[in-house]
């Protein structure tokens, strides 16, 4: 209070008595720089108003005095209203990124008014124009004003605030509104268009959950934010959300552009299916898009925590020197490699974008928008042309997505028609195959009966015609006659199962393979020994039959180090089949394991070792399940091995091991070792 009283007394007895005030009621248009009563001083930006009043280095305001990002320019001038009416004058200060503080002496105290582009609208002295601050003087009021001018940008030109009368202020506002009217209307048109398209494709994405619509919605969303940022640089009030958050607008302006570029890249990759045409190009675009997102995040963080505008502009220029040439290379790469039907929209959209970008850069770099005779002399001309290019690109891509939907629908209809025709063909084929299957079953059944009868007759003749020295051979044939019906019974059950489950195609294939297998069995039935290679061929055919029967949850693996070496070893025919059959029927088919595996290894590294291993339920659990049906295959096979070892110079040893871990069965391993 004492300070305010001192100031009032000082001016009442000093300056005002000398009659050296600015007369408010006579102002029409007055530049403070040309007014001799205006004093100025440069001070650190964070200095307080109380501290600035104590400064003694005030000097007349001239063009050499200017703000920097770290300093503020303070102006001081006395003012008087000599009329009997209340006078309103307006302080004009329109510089990008500015802060203005006005301290006006009223009733012995200084009242603080804030204004400027970087001041939120709620804190502004003038809610409608950030560049006009109203100064009201009562009749015959004498006052003194302090003005603090701050700016985030290092301007080289002189900042010269101007005082306007109310009439000139209204005229200036009218002219400003008139000049920027068309620009503002275009920005509103862009906003409405982008909002409409964004809502449309966002609904598409929410319904279809397709990445194409997600990326396009992201591309539209950040274009929309950029349009709001451009609107924030105008005097428009409707929908101008960044008037409330000017610092946020400044912090995210650079990031927003790279965010919609990033979404644009991923959108183009999905729209043109670039990965289908060139995987390297797809990877490069993927990394480029991620770089745009990373740089956007860096830009936001840097602008929030750093006030170094010069460094930010330098980084901005360097990034564009890298991005723009790379962008050109990628565009021509896409045009050269991709042959998608929607490529024409990409080319047209890019053309609009580059025309808008190049014009915007040219206008901003040359300053041609300042020339009243230039066609680009209108408010926000650089941003308007850039947005126009973007909007035309959006329209192009919206048409591209529309055609893409049409192509997908057409493809869907074609696929549906083909599916209907195929179903009709399948139905007719199924009827024909059912009739053919019945015929083949009858034929195969007769053939099997004849084959079996023939096998029995051959065995009977061999038994009758053999002498005492053939006793062991007769015993082997007798044992084989017991094993073959067992295998036939299981195979016929498999065919029966396939027919009953309507797997007719599998049944026909099974019968063909089965008949081939039987021919192989017949060919080997008169032979006492066969090569291991021949046994392997029959075994492979048998496993393919079991694979068809059991389906995809059964997998087998046969590992052979050398088929040529297998032809040097001889074993009784169908020696391995009972072990494999036992593993499948009693170990794997009854197992709850979702992936049933059978591995057969023929190791000829030393002599010959044959390993048959499964991950079934094990012998103990299998024996409990076979209480009602006792399989004789293993006993017969053991007897056959004993007879073979007795009548040949070579011998085959058998070892069966239960695989366990912590009393949990993991399967069974059968090892047959051939020795001389």
C-alpha positions, 0 to 999 in steps of 0.5 A: 500500500505504501508502495502504491501511494508512493508511485501515485504521489511521484507521478502526481507531483512529477511527470503529470505536473510537467504535462508529459503524458499520452493523451488518451482521448486524442489517440487515433493510432499511436506507435509507442516506439515513436512516443517520446514519453515511452520508456523501455528496459530489457530485463530477465524474463522471470523478473517480478513487477515489483523488481522492475519498478526499482530499475533505474536504467529506463531509456527512450524506446527505440528499434534496437530494443527487442525481446528474446526467449530469455529476456522480456521488454518492459515499456512504461508510459504515462497516460491521461484522459482529458475529456469528461467521457470514459475513454477506451483505447486498445493496445495492439501487439500481434506477434506469434507466440507472444505473452503480454502483461499490462499493469495499469495504475487504478486508484493507487494500485496496479491492476494486472491484465494478461493477453497474448497468443500463448495465454489461455483464453480464460486468463486473457483480458480480451476473450475475443482477440489475443492481440488487442488489450483494452485500456479504460480511463475514467473522465479526467483520469491520470494513470501510468502503464507498464507493459511486459512483452515476452516471446518464445521466438527470437524475432529480429524485427522490431516489436512495436505495440500500437495504441488504437482508439475504439473506432480504429480498433473496431475498424481493424477487427472488421478488416481482420475478420474480413481478411481471414473470413475465407480462410476460417471458412475453409478450415471449418470446411476441412474440420467438418469433412474430416470429422464426418469421414473420421466418424464414418471409418471409426464406426467401420473399424469398431464393427469390422476390427480391421487394421486398414480402418484403424490406421485410416481412422488414426490418420484422419484423427491426427489430421483433425487435431492439426486442423484445430491447431491451424484454427487456433492461429486465427480469430475464430471462436467457434470450436477453437479448442486450442484457445484454451490450451495454447501451450499444448498446441505449441508442444504437439504441433510438430508431433501431430504431423508425424503421427498422421504420417506414421498412420498414413504409412501403415494405412498404405501398407495395408491398402496396397498389400505391399508385403505381397509384392515386396517384403523388403519395401514392407520392412522399410515402410514399417521401420519408417512408420515406427520412426515417425511415431518415435520422433513424434514422442520425442518432439512432444517431450522436447517441446514441453521440457525445453525452451530452446526454439533455435535448437528445436527449429534446427532439429525440425530442419534436419529431420525434414532433410532426411524424411523428405528425400526418403519419402520421395524414394519410397513413393517411387519404390511403391509405384515401381514394385506394387501392382495393386488395382488401387495404386492409382488413388495412391499416386493421385493422393500423393500428387495433391499432397506434394503440390500442397506441401511444396506450395506451403514451403515456398510461401513460408520460405519466401514470405510471398504471403506478405505481398498484397499483390500476391495470390497467396496474400491471405491469412494462414496461406501456408497452412491453408494450402497444406491442408488443402493438399491433405484434404484432397488426399483424404478424399482420394483415399476415401474413394480408394477404400470405397472401391476396395470395399466394392472389390472385396464384395465382388470377390466375396460374391464370386467366391460364394458363387464358386462355393455354391457350384462346388457344393453342387458338384460335391453333392453329385460327386458324393452320390456317384462315389457312394454308388461306386463305393458300394460297388468297390466294397463288394468287389474288394470283399470278394477279392479279400475272401478269394485272397484269404482263401488262396493264402490258406490253400497255399499254406495247407499245400506247403504243410502237406508237401513239406518234410520233417526238415521243414518243420520249423518252416511249417511252424512259422507259416502256422504262426503267420496264418494266425497273425494275418487274420488279426491284421485283416480284422483290424483293417476291416474294422477301420474301413467299417469305421470310416464308412459309418462316419461318412468319410467315404473319400477316406474309405476309398483311399483306405481300400486302395492302399489296403489292397496294395498292402495285401498284395505286398503281404501275399507276395511275401507270404511264400518267402521265409525272409525278406530284406528290411528295406522291403519290410520298411515299404510295407510298414510305411503303407500300413502307417499311412492307413492308420494315419488316415484312420486316426486323423491329424492327432496321430503323427509318426516319424520314420528315421532311416540312416541309409535305405541302401544298407537296409537291403543287406539285412534279412528278417521274417516278413511282417516282423515289425508290424505287430509292434507298430500295431500294438503301439497304435491300437493299445498304446496311442489310440486309448491315450488322452494325449492330444498329440500322439507320436510314434517314432521308428528308427533304423540305425545301421551305424554299427550293425542294425538296430530297430527302435519303435517308440511311442508316447502312449499309455504304457503296457501296464495301463494297456494290459488293464484295458485289455482284460476282455480281449487278450492280444496274441500278436506279441506272443506270436512274434516272440515265437517267430523270433525264436524260430528264426534265431534257431534256424538261421546263422544270424539272430535278432534280440528283442527288448521292451522298456516302459518309459516312465518319469516319477511313476508316470507312464510316458510310453513304450520303447521296443528295440530289435538288435540284429547280430551275427 
